[in-house]
Amino acid sequence: MGKSRDIIAYLQAAPLMAVLLAFLVVPIGMIVVVSFWGATEFSIYPAFQFDNYAFLFGSPVTYKVFFATFKYAFITWIFTLSIGFTVAYFLAFHVRTQAMQTALFLLCTIPFLTSNIIRMISWIPFLGRNGIANQTLISWGLIDEPLEWLLYSDFSVILAFVHLYTLFMVVPIFNTMMRIDKSLIEAAYDNGATGLQTLWHVIVPLTKPGIMIGTIFVVTLVMGDFITVRFMSGSQKANVGRLISNDIALLQYPSAAATAVVLLCTVLIVIGVLLRFVNIRKEL
Amino acid sequence: MSKMRYSRRTVLKGGAAVAAASTLAAPMVWAQEIKDITLRQFGTGVSNLNDVATKVKEDLGFNLEMTALDSDSVTQRAATQPDSFDVADIEYWICKKVWPTGNLQAMDTSKIANYDKIVGTFRSGKLTPESVIAQGTAPHTVGFVEGPGGKTFADNETGWMTLIPTIYNADTLGIRPDLIGRPIESWTELLNPEFKGKASILDISSIGIMDMAMVCEAMGEIQYGDKGNMTKEEIDKTFAIFTEAKQNGQFRAFWKSFDESVNLMASGEVVIQSMWSPAITAVKSRGIPCVYQPLKEGYRSWGGGLGLSSSLSGMELDAAYEYINWYLSGWVGGYLMRQGYYSAVPETSKEFMTANEWGYWFEGKPATDVITSPTGDQLAKAGDVRDGGSFTERMGAVACWNSVMDENQYMVRKWNEFIAA
């Protein structure tokens, strides 16, 4: 009896298992395998060598680029979190009717109906030397010379990241906030807590799973990105994604694979650390 | 793989067509079946023009499917997906890189009607008998192999060509004369602190390194043995100079695609940069002054040609030869020359251009009337002279060709470091 139930359970899980195996495990396995291969100008050949990793860890550029990647992820996280939390808080606690909540929430998503690339590129004419931003500031008399750092700089890269990914913070935080029992907040006020105290001691702890999910989204998206960095920095800055894409463009697949494996491990470690803070499964 | 593709086509066309192709060599006879043939061509944007495909259908009757990609993707595809194309429209330095994969087949020059009229640059390497051959991957050095199946390049005209040359040009720096306001004469100006934050180079390593070399050599900082095949020390020194400039904020941005270069220039973000000739045209057609500045050290040149996939055979192969002969017969050449490129067989193109166009584009004479692009944009008015002058002045002043070096992998890694620096 118990045995046949086991088999049925396995069968039920089999389709998902097969999908994950074919589209997740096998491709990643391939990348790991290829990362040990060798490459010539135009082809790759099977081998088991550590050249790719040796070069990767031996080059100061790698460390610099990984540092830049973390820097982008961290700064973007700070901004998306503070904006995302504020927006979600407003939607969840200040907007009274559910209809209004839904309407405002949909409003937040409207920019996301356009393509990622378009939203990013549309910043370029806006921030340029003779762009709208500089012209406006000059006409207001705030500056005499156009600000050069508005475009093709870390500033523009992070601006684009924040613009692109804030919604990924808003949605999960809003979702967890909506589940908070309103009577808990009333109880806090009844016990004499100030607004700030309620926020810090009641709402933030209860929103942690949402914050964590949003964080994972933002961090993984930023760490894996290459196109935003390329366009918004005018190809002048690099993150790990760009290293990989450059390698691929130059047919250096094994070296790209090795970088990808290191990046994957790094992101997994980051997520592992994050999950130590909050047990998402328990709290959902 | 090629077997599979062949059998799919066999099914599509019916076995009879294949039988016909193998027995009947004369092109006229397969007029019926030819309508079903589709040649798949891919290459960089410069010559993958829909107008060409339309004209092929009109003149030759078969279909030409075009895919435009950037240089890196073109190389990648030619090297890794031989069954995804029939005709590869690639540059000579790409040919050097992908020929050893065996994905392309050599072409019999006796089947190329206008072979004898092809410009000397692509055959002996000399534009005129007195010409000095420039550094880098000069087209004739990778233009021939010993015979069908040959994997190594031959140093003379063997009768078996790797690529049939179609399009080429001499590249230099593009400038905004209105924003610079003084004459520019040397490659050194790219790193002139006067243009701090207003310069750009292209982020395609194999071409960018050549522009860098032109600059470093003009500055007198480095004497290269061969700019097209640098030693590790030369590569290191070149990058050291440019990394320092980058860290001092010399560059506004680097560009990778044609459109990016146009936007950088048109918006005034950049006033001096590496550029391609149609990009200059695109900036000008917006009414913004832009000059393709001839420089005293000479040009960095490039050339492209059509290569045939090694899996092409039978009727498709005949169609491909037909297509190449048509390509050199003048219409495309005229079309490309009116965009500012050069055709491999200029004399056939002449018939497809007006005397005014021929004089302006090829002979470097002042335009006698308005010059328009093939798409109808006005490019020059009466009295204007082409930047750099005539064909022989421009192509005769080539200092180096786009190339791939023996130390390419090392250079690429250095390039990555440069971008991250």
Boltz contact constraints between the chains, C-beta under 6 A:
constraints:
  - contact:
      token1: [A, 41]
      token2: [B, 97]
      max_distance: 6.0
  - contact:
      token1: [A, 42]
      token2: [B, 79]
      max_distance: 6.0
  - contact:
      token1: [A, 42]
      token2: [B, 97]
      max_distance: 6.0
  - contact:
      token1: [A, 42]
      token2: [B, 98]
      max_distance: 6.0
  - contact:
      token1: [A, 42]
      token2: [B, 101]
      max_distance: 6.0
  - contact:
      token1: [A, 61]
      token2: [B, 417]
      max_distance: 6.0
  - contact:
      token1: [A, 61]
      token2: [B, 420]
      max_distance: 6.0
  - contact:
      token1: [A, 64]
      token2: [B, 420]
      max_distance: 6.0
  - contact:
      token1: [A, 65]
      token2: [B, 420]
      max_distance: 6.0
  - contact:
      token1: [A, 128]
      token2: [B, 267]
      max_distance: 6.0
  - contact:
      token1: [A, 128]
      token2: [B, 269]
      max_distance: 6.0
  - contact:
      token1: [A, 129]
      token2: [B, 269]
      max_distance: 6.0
  - contact:
      token1: [A, 130]
      token2: [B, 268]
      max_distance: 6.0
  - contact:
      token1: [A, 148]
      token2: [B, 197]
      max_distance: 6.0
  - contact:
      token1: [A, 152]
      token2: [B, 252]
      max_distance: 6.0
  - contact:
      token1: [A, 152]
      token2: [B, 253]
      max_distance: 6.0
  - contact:
      token1: [A, 234]
      token2: [B, 253]
      max_distance: 6.0
  - contact:
      token1: [A, 235]
      token2: [B, 203]
      max_distance: 6.0
  - contact:
      token1: [A, 235]
      token2: [B, 254]
      max_distance: 6.0
  - contact:
      token1: [A, 238]
      token2: [B, 419]
      max_distance: 6.0
  - contact:
      token1: [A, 238]
      token2: [B, 420]
      max_distance: 6.0
  - contact:
      token1: [A, 246]
      token2: [B, 416]
      max_distance: 6.0
  - contact:
      token1: [A, 249]
      token2: [B, 72]
      max_distance: 6.0
  - contact:
      token1: [A, 250]
      token2: [B, 412]
      max_distance: 6.0
  - contact:
      token1: [A, 251]
      token2: [B, 76]
      max_distance: 6.0
